[in-house]
Amino acid sequence: MTPEEREQVPDEGGDPACWLARVCPECGLVADVDPPTVCQRCGTRLETGDQG
């Protein structure tokens, strides 16, 4: 792709590729913030690295 072609490609933005660390292993709710946090639905503690 040439520099001119790159300038014409719109920035699509969107969600991060992987929010797996935010998914509660107990109930499946996606947390509003990155771990460490507590699931708003069931109270399970979400720690960094739990899912992967």
PyMOL Python script that loads the backbone (N, CA, C, O; Angstrom):
from pymol import cmd

cmd.read_pdbstr("""\
ATOM      1  N   MET A   1       0.855  -1.171   0.000  1.00  0.00           N
ATOM      2  CA  MET A   1       0.000   0.000   0.000  1.00  0.00           C
ATOM      3  C   MET A   1       0.906   1.241   0.000  1.00  0.00           C
ATOM      4  O   MET A   1       1.843   1.338   0.792  1.00  0.00           O
ATOM      5  N   THR A   2       0.618   2.158  -0.875  1.00  0.00           N
ATOM      6  CA  THR A   2       1.412   3.379  -0.973  1.00  0.00           C
ATOM      7  C   THR A   2       1.015   4.357   0.130  1.00  0.00           C
ATOM      8  O   THR A   2      -0.063   4.217   0.708  1.00  0.00           O
ATOM      9  N   PRO A   3       1.862   5.346   0.435  1.00  0.00           N
ATOM     10  CA  PRO A   3       1.500   6.355   1.440  1.00  0.00           C
ATOM     11  C   PRO A   3       0.198   7.084   1.089  1.00  0.00           C
ATOM     12  O   PRO A   3      -0.589   7.423   1.973  1.00  0.00           O
ATOM     13  N   GLU A   4      -0.018   7.319  -0.202  1.00  0.00           N
ATOM     14  CA  GLU A   4      -1.246   7.994  -0.617  1.00  0.00           C
ATOM     15  C   GLU A   4      -2.480   7.131  -0.328  1.00  0.00           C
ATOM     16  O   GLU A   4      -3.518   7.642   0.091  1.00  0.00           O
ATOM     17  N   GLU A   5      -2.357   5.829  -0.555  1.00  0.00           N
ATOM     18  CA  GLU A   5      -3.470   4.921  -0.290  1.00  0.00           C
ATOM     19  C   GLU A   5      -3.761   4.833   1.214  1.00  0.00           C
ATOM     20  O   GLU A   5      -4.922   4.765   1.619  1.00  0.00           O
ATOM     21  N   ARG A   6      -2.710   4.834   2.039  1.00  0.00           N
ATOM     22  CA  ARG A   6      -2.885   4.779   3.492  1.00  0.00           C
ATOM     23  C   ARG A   6      -3.637   5.991   4.014  1.00  0.00           C
ATOM     24  O   ARG A   6      -4.433   5.877   4.945  1.00  0.00           O
ATOM     25  N   GLU A   7      -3.390   7.145   3.421  1.00  0.00           N
ATOM     26  CA  GLU A   7      -4.067   8.372   3.847  1.00  0.00           C
ATOM     27  C   GLU A   7      -5.557   8.322   3.538  1.00  0.00           C
ATOM     28  O   GLU A   7      -6.346   8.999   4.197  1.00  0.00           O
ATOM     29  N   GLN A   8      -5.951   7.536   2.554  1.00  0.00           N
ATOM     30  CA  GLN A   8      -7.348   7.459   2.167  1.00  0.00           C
ATOM     31  C   GLN A   8      -8.139   6.419   2.962  1.00  0.00           C
ATOM     32  O   GLN A   8      -9.369   6.405   2.897  1.00  0.00           O
ATOM     33  N   VAL A   9      -7.456   5.548   3.711  1.00  0.00           N
ATOM     34  CA  VAL A   9      -8.125   4.519   4.499  1.00  0.00           C
ATOM     35  C   VAL A   9      -8.630   5.158   5.798  1.00  0.00           C
ATOM     36  O   VAL A   9      -7.833   5.679   6.578  1.00  0.00           O
ATOM     37  N   PRO A  10      -9.949   5.122   6.035  1.00  0.00           N
ATOM     38  CA  PRO A  10     -10.490   5.733   7.253  1.00  0.00           C
ATOM     39  C   PRO A  10     -10.103   4.943   8.493  1.00  0.00           C
ATOM     40  O   PRO A  10      -9.984   3.719   8.446  1.00  0.00           O
ATOM     41  N   ASP A  11      -9.906   5.646   9.601  1.00  0.00           N
ATOM     42  CA  ASP A  11      -9.635   5.015  10.879  1.00  0.00           C
ATOM     43  C   ASP A  11     -10.960   4.488  11.408  1.00  0.00           C
ATOM     44  O   ASP A  11     -11.849   5.274  11.735  1.00  0.00           O
ATOM     45  N   GLU A  12     -11.103   3.181  11.495  1.00  0.00           N
ATOM     46  CA  GLU A  12     -12.369   2.578  11.885  1.00  0.00           C
ATOM     47  C   GLU A  12     -12.597   2.576  13.391  1.00  0.00           C
ATOM     48  O   GLU A  12     -13.739   2.474  13.840  1.00  0.00           O
ATOM     49  N   GLY A  13     -11.536   2.685  14.170  1.00  0.00           N
ATOM     50  CA  GLY A  13     -11.705   2.696  15.621  1.00  0.00           C
ATOM     51  C   GLY A  13     -12.351   1.414  16.102  1.00  0.00           C
ATOM     52  O   GLY A  13     -12.102   0.339  15.556  1.00  0.00           O
ATOM     53  N   GLY A  14     -13.180   1.529  17.126  1.00  0.00           N
ATOM     54  CA  GLY A  14     -13.897   0.364  17.622  1.00  0.00           C
ATOM     55  C   GLY A  14     -13.355  -0.138  18.943  1.00  0.00           C
ATOM     56  O   GLY A  14     -12.534   0.513  19.588  1.00  0.00           O
ATOM     57  N   ASP A  15     -13.828  -1.299  19.329  1.00  0.00           N
ATOM     58  CA  ASP A  15     -13.469  -1.903  20.604  1.00  0.00           C
ATOM     59  C   ASP A  15     -12.109  -2.589  20.531  1.00  0.00           C
ATOM     60  O   ASP A  15     -11.640  -2.945  19.450  1.00  0.00           O
ATOM     61  N   PRO A  16     -11.479  -2.770  21.695  1.00  0.00           N
ATOM     62  CA  PRO A  16     -10.227  -3.520  21.719  1.00  0.00           C
ATOM     63  C   PRO A  16     -10.442  -4.938  21.188  1.00  0.00           C
ATOM     64  O   PRO A  16     -11.547  -5.477  21.256  1.00  0.00           O
ATOM     65  N   ALA A  17      -9.398  -5.518  20.672  1.00  0.00           N
ATOM     66  CA  ALA A  17      -9.510  -6.851  20.086  1.00  0.00           C
ATOM     67  C   ALA A  17      -9.869  -7.918  21.106  1.00  0.00           C
ATOM     68  O   ALA A  17     -10.536  -8.894  20.764  1.00  0.00           O
ATOM     69  N   CYS A  18      -9.445  -7.753  22.342  1.00  0.00           N
ATOM     70  CA  CYS A  18      -9.714  -8.793  23.324  1.00  0.00           C
ATOM     71  C   CYS A  18     -10.060  -8.205  24.679  1.00  0.00           C
ATOM     72  O   CYS A  18      -9.238  -7.541  25.311  1.00  0.00           O
ATOM     73  N   TRP A  19     -11.269  -8.454  25.109  1.00  0.00           N
ATOM     74  CA  TRP A  19     -11.721  -8.050  26.445  1.00  0.00           C
ATOM     75  C   TRP A  19     -11.844  -9.266  27.348  1.00  0.00           C
ATOM     76  O   TRP A  19     -12.531  -9.209  28.367  1.00  0.00           O
ATOM     77  N   LEU A  20     -11.193 -10.359  26.995  1.00  0.00           N
ATOM     78  CA  LEU A  20     -11.323 -11.605  27.732  1.00  0.00           C
ATOM     79  C   LEU A  20     -11.004 -11.446  29.216  1.00  0.00           C
ATOM     80  O   LEU A  20     -11.643 -12.082  30.054  1.00  0.00           O
ATOM     81  N   ALA A  21     -10.027 -10.607  29.551  1.00  0.00           N
ATOM     82  CA  ALA A  21      -9.666 -10.407  30.950  1.00  0.00           C
ATOM     83  C   ALA A  21     -10.799  -9.765  31.750  1.00  0.00           C
ATOM     84  O   ALA A  21     -10.826  -9.867  32.976  1.00  0.00           O
ATOM     85  N   ARG A  22     -11.735  -9.104  31.060  1.00  0.00           N
ATOM     86  CA  ARG A  22     -12.859  -8.449  31.732  1.00  0.00           C
ATOM     87  C   ARG A  22     -14.062  -9.368  31.933  1.00  0.00           C
ATOM     88  O   ARG A  22     -15.019  -8.985  32.605  1.00  0.00           O
ATOM     89  N   VAL A  23     -14.030 -10.573  31.365  1.00  0.00           N
ATOM     90  CA  VAL A  23     -15.171 -11.491  31.457  1.00  0.00           C
ATOM     91  C   VAL A  23     -15.109 -12.247  32.779  1.00  0.00           C
ATOM     92  O   VAL A  23     -14.102 -12.881  33.094  1.00  0.00           O
ATOM     93  N   CYS A  24     -16.199 -12.177  33.553  1.00  0.00           N
ATOM     94  CA  CYS A  24     -16.275 -12.882  34.827  1.00  0.00           C
ATOM     95  C   CYS A  24     -16.328 -14.386  34.565  1.00  0.00           C
ATOM     96  O   CYS A  24     -17.174 -14.842  33.797  1.00  0.00           O
ATOM     97  N   PRO A  25     -15.442 -15.165  35.188  1.00  0.00           N
ATOM     98  CA  PRO A  25     -15.445 -16.609  34.963  1.00  0.00           C
ATOM     99  C   PRO A  25     -16.656 -17.303  35.592  1.00  0.00           C
ATOM    100  O   PRO A  25     -16.978 -18.432  35.222  1.00  0.00           O
ATOM    101  N   GLU A  26     -17.316 -16.652  36.520  1.00  0.00           N
ATOM    102  CA  GLU A  26     -18.475 -17.252  37.191  1.00  0.00           C
ATOM    103  C   GLU A  26     -19.784 -17.013  36.449  1.00  0.00           C
ATOM    104  O   GLU A  26     -20.574 -17.941  36.280  1.00  0.00           O
ATOM    105  N   CYS A  27     -20.026 -15.770  35.998  1.00  0.00           N
ATOM    106  CA  CYS A  27     -21.335 -15.458  35.416  1.00  0.00           C
ATOM    107  C   CYS A  27     -21.273 -14.923  33.983  1.00  0.00           C
ATOM    108  O   CYS A  27     -22.308 -14.812  33.326  1.00  0.00           O
ATOM    109  N   GLY A  28     -20.077 -14.592  33.490  1.00  0.00           N
ATOM    110  CA  GLY A  28     -19.934 -14.159  32.108  1.00  0.00           C
ATOM    111  C   GLY A  28     -20.123 -12.672  31.854  1.00  0.00           C
ATOM    112  O   GLY A  28     -19.998 -12.223  30.715  1.00  0.00           O
ATOM    113  N   LEU A  29     -20.422 -11.904  32.891  1.00  0.00           N
ATOM    114  CA  LEU A  29     -20.583 -10.458  32.708  1.00  0.00           C
ATOM    115  C   LEU A  29     -19.255  -9.827  32.316  1.00  0.00           C
ATOM    116  O   LEU A  29     -18.207 -10.210  32.836  1.00  0.00           O
ATOM    117  N   VAL A  30     -19.293  -8.864  31.405  1.00  0.00           N
ATOM    118  CA  VAL A  30     -18.087  -8.135  31.011  1.00  0.00           C
ATOM    119  C   VAL A  30     -17.978  -6.897  31.903  1.00  0.00           C
ATOM    120  O   VAL A  30     -18.881  -6.060  31.926  1.00  0.00           O
ATOM    121  N   ALA A  31     -16.877  -6.789  32.629  1.00  0.00           N
ATOM    122  CA  ALA A  31     -16.648  -5.674  33.542  1.00  0.00           C
ATOM    123  C   ALA A  31     -16.451  -4.375  32.774  1.00  0.00           C
ATOM    124  O   ALA A  31     -16.019  -4.380  31.621  1.00  0.00           O
ATOM    125  N   ASP A  32     -16.772  -3.264  33.426  1.00  0.00           N
ATOM    126  CA  ASP A  32     -16.618  -1.938  32.811  1.00  0.00           C
ATOM    127  C   ASP A  32     -15.166  -1.483  32.762  1.00  0.00           C
ATOM    128  O   ASP A  32     -14.814  -0.629  31.948  1.00  0.00           O
ATOM    129  N   VAL A  33     -14.320  -2.043  33.621  1.00  0.00           N
ATOM    130  CA  VAL A  33     -12.916  -1.647  33.713  1.00  0.00           C
ATOM    131  C   VAL A  33     -12.030  -2.882  33.693  1.00  0.00           C
ATOM    132  O   VAL A  33     -12.487  -3.994  33.959  1.00  0.00           O
ATOM    133  N   ASP A  34     -10.752  -2.673  33.373  1.00  0.00           N
ATOM    134  CA  ASP A  34      -9.791  -3.770  33.396  1.00  0.00           C
ATOM    135  C   ASP A  34      -9.553  -4.234  34.825  1.00  0.00           C
ATOM    136  O   ASP A  34      -9.652  -3.443  35.764  1.00  0.00           O
ATOM    137  N   PRO A  35      -9.235  -5.532  34.993  1.00  0.00           N
ATOM    138  CA  PRO A  35      -8.897  -6.044  36.317  1.00  0.00           C
ATOM    139  C   PRO A  35      -7.630  -5.372  36.841  1.00  0.00           C
ATOM    140  O   PRO A  35      -6.820  -4.882  36.055  1.00  0.00           O
ATOM    141  N   PRO A  36      -7.458  -5.346  38.137  1.00  0.00           N
ATOM    142  CA  PRO A  36      -8.270  -5.999  39.160  1.00  0.00           C
ATOM    143  C   PRO A  36      -9.547  -5.220  39.442  1.00  0.00           C
ATOM    144  O   PRO A  36      -9.541  -3.992  39.522  1.00  0.00           O
ATOM    145  N   THR A  37     -10.645  -5.965  39.591  1.00  0.00           N
ATOM    146  CA  THR A  37     -11.956  -5.392  39.904  1.00  0.00           C
ATOM    147  C   THR A  37     -12.850  -6.490  40.453  1.00  0.00           C
ATOM    148  O   THR A  37     -12.436  -7.645  40.554  1.00  0.00           O
ATOM    149  N   VAL A  38     -14.058  -6.132  40.801  1.00  0.00           N
ATOM    150  CA  VAL A  38     -15.039  -7.092  41.298  1.00  0.00           C
ATOM    151  C   VAL A  38     -16.221  -7.096  40.341  1.00  0.00           C
ATOM    152  O   VAL A  38     -16.670  -6.037  39.904  1.00  0.00           O
ATOM    153  N   CYS A  39     -16.726  -8.279  40.012  1.00  0.00           N
ATOM    154  CA  CYS A  39     -17.887  -8.403  39.133  1.00  0.00           C
ATOM    155  C   CYS A  39     -19.083  -7.719  39.773  1.00  0.00           C
ATOM    156  O   CYS A  39     -19.397  -7.966  40.937  1.00  0.00           O
ATOM    157  N   GLN A  40     -19.741  -6.869  39.022  1.00  0.00           N
ATOM    158  CA  GLN A  40     -20.904  -6.138  39.531  1.00  0.00           C
ATOM    159  C   GLN A  40     -22.109  -7.048  39.719  1.00  0.00           C
ATOM    160  O   GLN A  40     -22.997  -6.730  40.510  1.00  0.00           O
ATOM    161  N   ARG A  41     -22.160  -8.156  39.019  1.00  0.00           N
ATOM    162  CA  ARG A  41     -23.313  -9.052  39.112  1.00  0.00           C
ATOM    163  C   ARG A  41     -23.175 -10.042  40.271  1.00  0.00           C
ATOM    164  O   ARG A  41     -24.085 -10.168  41.091  1.00  0.00           O
ATOM    165  N   CYS A  42     -22.041 -10.741  40.340  1.00  0.00           N
ATOM    166  CA  CYS A  42     -21.942 -11.837  41.310  1.00  0.00           C
ATOM    167  C   CYS A  42     -20.898 -11.638  42.402  1.00  0.00           C
ATOM    168  O   CYS A  42     -20.843 -12.417  43.353  1.00  0.00           O
ATOM    169  N   GLY A  43     -20.059 -10.590  42.275  1.00  0.00           N
ATOM    170  CA  GLY A  43     -19.079 -10.296  43.315  1.00  0.00           C
ATOM    171  C   GLY A  43     -17.758 -11.034  43.198  1.00  0.00           C
ATOM    172  O   GLY A  43     -16.896 -10.887  44.064  1.00  0.00           O
ATOM    173  N   THR A  44     -17.580 -11.824  42.150  1.00  0.00           N
ATOM    174  CA  THR A  44     -16.323 -12.541  41.954  1.00  0.00           C
ATOM    175  C   THR A  44     -15.204 -11.543  41.687  1.00  0.00           C
ATOM    176  O   THR A  44     -15.366 -10.596  40.918  1.00  0.00           O
ATOM    177  N   ARG A  45     -14.065 -11.774  42.337  1.00  0.00           N
ATOM    178  CA  ARG A  45     -12.894 -10.920  42.153  1.00  0.00           C
ATOM    179  C   ARG A  45     -12.218 -11.274  40.835  1.00  0.00           C
ATOM    180  O   ARG A  45     -11.852 -12.431  40.626  1.00  0.00           O
ATOM    181  N   LEU A  46     -12.044 -10.300  39.942  1.00  0.00           N
ATOM    182  CA  LEU A  46     -11.346 -10.481  38.678  1.00  0.00           C
ATOM    183  C   LEU A  46      -9.932  -9.940  38.846  1.00  0.00           C
ATOM    184  O   LEU A  46      -9.740  -8.757  39.126  1.00  0.00           O
ATOM    185  N   GLU A  47      -8.959 -10.800  38.677  1.00  0.00           N
ATOM    186  CA  GLU A  47      -7.555 -10.419  38.817  1.00  0.00           C
ATOM    187  C   GLU A  47      -6.891 -10.374  37.456  1.00  0.00           C
ATOM    188  O   GLU A  47      -7.332 -11.054  36.529  1.00  0.00           O
ATOM    189  N   THR A  48      -5.849  -9.593  37.324  1.00  0.00           N
ATOM    190  CA  THR A  48      -5.080  -9.523  36.094  1.00  0.00           C
ATOM    191  C   THR A  48      -4.506 -10.911  35.798  1.00  0.00           C
ATOM    192  O   THR A  48      -3.881 -11.530  36.659  1.00  0.00           O
ATOM    193  N   GLY A  49      -4.726 -11.389  34.572  1.00  0.00           N
ATOM    194  CA  GLY A  49      -4.180 -12.676  34.151  1.00  0.00           C
ATOM    195  C   GLY A  49      -5.052 -13.871  34.462  1.00  0.00           C
ATOM    196  O   GLY A  49      -4.640 -14.996  34.180  1.00  0.00           O
ATOM    197  N   ASP A  50      -6.253 -13.691  35.037  1.00  0.00           N
ATOM    198  CA  ASP A  50      -7.131 -14.812  35.355  1.00  0.00           C
ATOM    199  C   ASP A  50      -7.519 -15.618  34.126  1.00  0.00           C
ATOM    200  O   ASP A  50      -7.617 -16.843  34.200  1.00  0.00           O
ATOM    201  N   GLN A  51      -7.743 -14.955  33.002  1.00  0.00           N
ATOM    202  CA  GLN A  51      -8.325 -15.605  31.842  1.00  0.00           C
ATOM    203  C   GLN A  51      -7.290 -16.112  30.837  1.00  0.00           C
ATOM    204  O   GLN A  51      -7.651 -16.867  29.933  1.00  0.00           O
ATOM    205  N   GLY A  52      -6.073 -15.743  30.955  1.00  0.00           N
ATOM    206  CA  GLY A  52      -5.208 -16.094  29.856  1.00  0.00           C
ATOM    207  C   GLY A  52      -3.918 -16.574  30.233  1.00  0.00           C
ATOM    208  O   GLY A  52      -3.104 -16.900  29.370  1.00  0.00           O
TER     209      GLY A  52
END
""", "prot")
cmd.dss("prot")
cmd.show_as("cartoon", "prot")
cmd.util.cbc("prot")
cmd.orient("prot")
